[in-house]
């Protein structure tokens, strides 16, 4: 069976479920789709198809990129907040999944619990895409890998250093990088490090590359090609902001920390960013930053994903 046939109808719950070849196929397709758009070429393989987009967590990039993406591919995106559908009023996820499967060609869900996404996919007969949960953010990492390849010309043999909270971004980056042959080092304070079982899972995918978790930001950044950061308090953690600011004092990405990376290292962030907290304005707005290219690539990577799964 070809990679194209393998991907058709598949869910994206986490990149752990995807082979290196499948991820590489989506990234190559994303490059082609981006090129078509830049050349003004009409490309509508999903004409007449509808993507339902369930949002229990609000978003700028996820909503705009998916809604614009499905439209550009010839289909339609349907925004469904938890207030708009019976899921928010206690309908079982299994019932919602079966009902939506009769109306739609795909579902994207952005929510808190990974289990909810798993249950939705288990009961749906159409592809389910994880637009973000508390545990994973696979769509962001597809865009990240596309950006790194554009900037560096390759993925294998590079090193990515992630500095900050061992959250959904850290989890998905470890898995995505390990699958695609990048060394990945995560620096986070004790109590805020990635889940042990996800670290072990990522390490099991690494074939000749390294997955390192440390409390030492300088150790993580040493000789890195990419430095990546995220907010210290994610959505739903606002009450912990002050406590987290204290815990992450030594995890700010600034000029001094950046000096330990390779001279041509790039800076990445999934956005939104809090300047002068997790990263200084000098870095995120400086010449080494590719954060807006990375944000744009959410559109192209997700279009490729929708074509692969829903086409």
C-alpha positions as a printed Julia matrix, in Angstrom:
311×3 Matrix{Float64}:
   0.0    0.0    0.0
   1.33   3.45  -0.91
   1.83   6.2    1.7
  -1.01   8.11   0.04
  -3.38   5.15   0.52
  -2.17   4.58   4.1
  -3.02   8.17   5.08
  -6.47   8.35   3.5
  -9.1    8.3    6.26
  -6.5    8.19   9.06
  -6.9   10.19  12.29
  -4.21  12.5   13.65
  -4.34  12.15  17.43
  -0.58  12.37  18.0
   2.45  12.15  15.68
   3.4    8.98  17.59
   0.88   7.18  15.34
   2.62   8.34  12.14
   5.68   6.81  10.52
   8.66   8.85   9.38
   7.59   8.23   5.77
   4.03   9.46   6.44
   5.27  12.66   8.11
   7.76  13.22   5.26
   4.92  12.77   2.72
   2.76  15.42   4.45
   5.7   17.84   4.67
   6.52  17.4    0.96
   2.85  17.94   0.08
   2.84  21.09   2.24
   5.79  22.47   0.25
   3.97  21.81  -3.04
   0.71  23.35  -1.76
   2.54  26.45  -0.52
   4.23  26.83  -3.91
   0.9   26.53  -5.72
  -0.61  29.23  -3.56
   2.35  31.6   -3.98
   2.04  31.1   -7.76
  -1.69  31.89  -7.64
  -2.56  28.38  -8.85
  -6.08  27.15  -8.01
  -5.88  23.82  -6.16
  -9.21  22.44  -4.93
  -8.99  18.67  -4.3
 -11.53  18.94  -1.43
 -14.29  20.58  -3.48
 -17.67  19.96  -1.85
 -16.15  18.6    1.38
 -16.89  19.96   4.85
 -14.64  20.11   7.92
 -16.34  20.47  11.3
 -14.14  22.46  13.72
 -14.94  21.89  17.41
 -13.44  24.53  19.71
 -13.54  24.07  23.48
 -10.34  26.17  23.63
 -10.31  29.41  21.64
  -7.54  30.12  19.15
  -6.25  32.57  16.54
  -3.93  30.44  14.39
  -5.83  27.14  14.61
  -9.19  28.59  13.64
  -7.99  30.94  10.89
  -5.58  28.43   9.31
  -8.06  25.53   9.24
 -11.02  27.64   8.1
  -8.98  29.42   5.41
  -7.26  26.17   4.44
 -10.4   24.13   3.82
 -11.9   27.05   1.87
  -8.8   27.36  -0.35
  -8.96  23.6   -0.98
 -12.51  24.01  -2.32
 -14.34  22.88   0.82
 -16.08  24.55   3.73
 -15.2   24.89   7.41
 -17.92  24.83  10.04
 -17.03  26.52  13.37
 -18.58  24.65  16.3
 -17.98  26.08  19.76
 -18.93  23.94  22.77
 -21.89  26.34  23.23
 -23.14  25.6   19.69
 -23.35  21.81  19.9
 -24.95  19.34  22.31
 -21.48  18.12  23.39
 -21.4   21.19  25.64
 -24.75  20.19  27.16
 -23.83  16.68  28.11
 -24.37  14.63  24.92
 -21.96  11.67  25.0
 -18.92  12.1   22.75
 -19.79   8.78  21.07
 -23.2   10.13  19.98
 -21.72  13.42  18.73
 -19.07  11.49  16.76
 -21.66   9.28  15.05
 -23.98  12.19  14.22
 -21.18  14.38  12.81
 -19.87  11.46  10.76
 -23.14  11.5    8.85
 -22.8   15.19   7.96
 -19.1   15.93   7.59
 -15.96  14.67   5.82
 -13.59  15.44   8.69
 -13.47  16.8   12.24
 -10.84  19.03  13.82
 -11.12  19.37  17.6
  -9.23  21.74  19.92
  -9.94  20.84  23.52
  -8.47  20.1   26.95
  -8.59  16.3   27.35
  -6.67  14.0   25.0
  -9.08  11.22  25.97
 -11.97  13.22  24.48
 -10.13  13.29  21.13
  -9.39   9.56  21.36
 -13.07   8.8   22.14
 -14.26  11.05  19.31
 -11.98   9.27  16.83
 -12.97   5.82  18.11
 -16.64   6.53  17.42
 -16.34   8.61  14.23
 -16.19   7.04  10.76
 -14.41  10.12   9.32
 -10.88  11.45  10.02
 -10.41  13.27  13.35
  -7.58  15.82  13.66
  -6.21  16.89  17.03
  -6.02  20.7   16.83
  -4.54  20.8   20.37
  -5.08  19.13  23.74
  -3.35  19.51  27.09
  -1.02  16.66  26.06
  -0.27  17.2   22.35
  -0.16  19.79  19.55
   0.72  17.74  16.43
  -0.48  20.27  13.8
   1.88  22.92  15.17
   4.82  20.52  14.95
   4.09  19.7   11.29
   4.34  23.45  10.57
   7.49  23.65  12.72
   9.2   20.83  10.81
   8.23  22.44   7.49
   9.77  25.74   8.67
  13.0   24.12   9.88
  13.4   22.31   6.55
  12.81  25.56   4.63
  15.44  27.34   6.72
  18.04  24.59   7.08
  17.46  22.51   3.93
  17.16  19.29   5.96
  15.87  17.81   9.22
  18.12  14.85   9.99
  21.19  15.6   12.07
  19.96  18.96  13.38
  19.43  19.81  17.05
  16.35  21.54  18.48
  16.4   22.94  22.02
  13.07  23.61  23.71
  13.24  25.93  26.72
  10.34  26.27  29.15
   7.27  24.38  30.31
   7.25  20.64  29.54
   3.78  20.97  28.04
   1.91  19.77  24.93
   4.44  21.57  22.7
   7.4   19.89  24.4
   5.67  16.5   24.05
   4.86  16.88  20.36
   8.27  18.36  19.49
  10.06  15.45  21.19
   7.98  12.94  19.21
   8.17  14.82  15.88
  11.9   15.5   16.12
  12.73  11.93  17.22
  10.71  10.51  14.31
  12.43  12.78  11.77
  16.01  12.32  12.99
  16.63  15.55  14.93
  18.28  15.64  18.35
  15.93  17.32  20.8
  16.8   18.74  24.22
  14.1   20.0   26.59
  15.12  22.28  29.47
  12.49  22.76  32.17
  12.56  23.22  35.94
  11.74  20.35  38.3
   7.98  19.94  38.58
   7.41  21.31  35.08
   9.19  18.69  32.99
   7.52  16.62  30.25
   5.62  13.44  31.24
   8.04  10.54  31.76
   6.02   8.14  29.6
   6.06  10.58  26.64
   9.82  11.14  27.05
  10.32   7.35  26.97
   8.03   7.04  23.95
   9.98   9.75  22.08
  13.27   8.05  22.99
  11.91   4.77  21.56
  11.35   6.54  18.2
  14.86   8.02  18.08
  17.0    6.12  15.59
  20.51   7.47  16.11
  19.28  10.82  17.44
  19.03  11.91  21.09
  16.09  12.94  23.27
  17.36  14.76  26.37
  15.45  16.3   29.3
  17.43  18.54  31.64
  17.01  21.36  34.17
  19.99  23.17  32.6
  18.96  25.59  29.82
  22.58  26.17  28.75
  23.17  22.41  28.37
  20.02  22.14  26.22
  20.94  25.08  23.98
  24.58  24.09  23.44
  25.23  23.76  19.67
  21.51  23.9   18.86
  20.34  24.76  15.32
  16.88  25.72  16.55
  15.79  27.28  19.85
  12.1   26.95  20.64
  10.04  28.55  23.39
   6.42  28.72  24.56
   4.48  30.71  27.16
   5.11  29.78  30.8
   1.39  29.61  31.65
  -0.83  28.05  28.96
  -4.58  28.49  28.55
  -6.29  27.34  31.75
  -3.17  27.97  33.89
  -3.6   31.75  34.28
  -4.03  31.43  38.06
  -0.51  29.96  38.27
   1.13  32.87  36.37
   3.03  34.43  39.31
   4.16  31.06  40.68
   5.34  30.0   37.21
   7.21  33.28  36.63
   9.32  32.46  39.71
   9.92  28.84  38.64
  10.97  29.85  35.1
  13.23  32.8   35.98
  16.31  31.07  34.51
  14.49  29.81  31.4
  14.12  33.04  29.45
  15.43  32.89  25.88
  17.66  35.96  25.68
  20.88  37.02  23.96
  23.07  35.41  26.64
  21.34  32.01  26.37
  21.25  32.24  22.56
  25.02  32.71  22.45
  25.48  29.02  23.41
  23.67  27.85  20.25
  25.18  27.64  16.77
  25.9   31.0   15.16
  23.19  30.5   12.53
  20.57  29.16  14.98
  16.95  30.21  14.42
  14.32  31.07  17.01
  10.83  29.54  16.95
   7.7   30.0   19.07
   4.19  28.6   18.57
   2.64  31.97  19.57
   1.06  33.86  21.23
   4.27  35.1   22.87
   4.8   37.21  25.99
   7.79  39.43  25.26
  10.22  39.87  28.17
   8.81  36.76  29.88
   9.79  33.53  28.08
  11.66  35.44  25.35
  13.11  38.94  24.99
  11.85  41.25  22.26
  15.44  41.42  20.99
  15.29  37.7   20.11
  11.7   37.21  18.91
  11.81  40.4   16.8
  15.43  39.9   15.72
  16.89  38.54  12.46
  17.18  34.97  13.8
  13.43  34.73  14.49
  11.21  32.81  12.03
   8.04  32.9   14.13
   5.79  34.49  11.49
   7.0   32.17   8.71
   6.29  29.33  11.17
   2.79  30.71  11.88
   2.03  30.98   8.15
   3.15  27.39   7.65
   0.29  26.25   9.91
  -1.93  27.0    6.88
   0.15  25.03   4.37
   0.93  22.06   6.65
  -2.72  21.7    7.67
  -3.89  21.97   4.06
  -1.52  19.09   3.26
  -2.86  17.14   6.24
  -6.49  17.67   5.16
  -5.72  16.65   1.57
  -3.91  13.51   2.79
  -6.63  12.46   5.25
  -9.81  13.75   3.58
  -8.84  13.61  -0.1
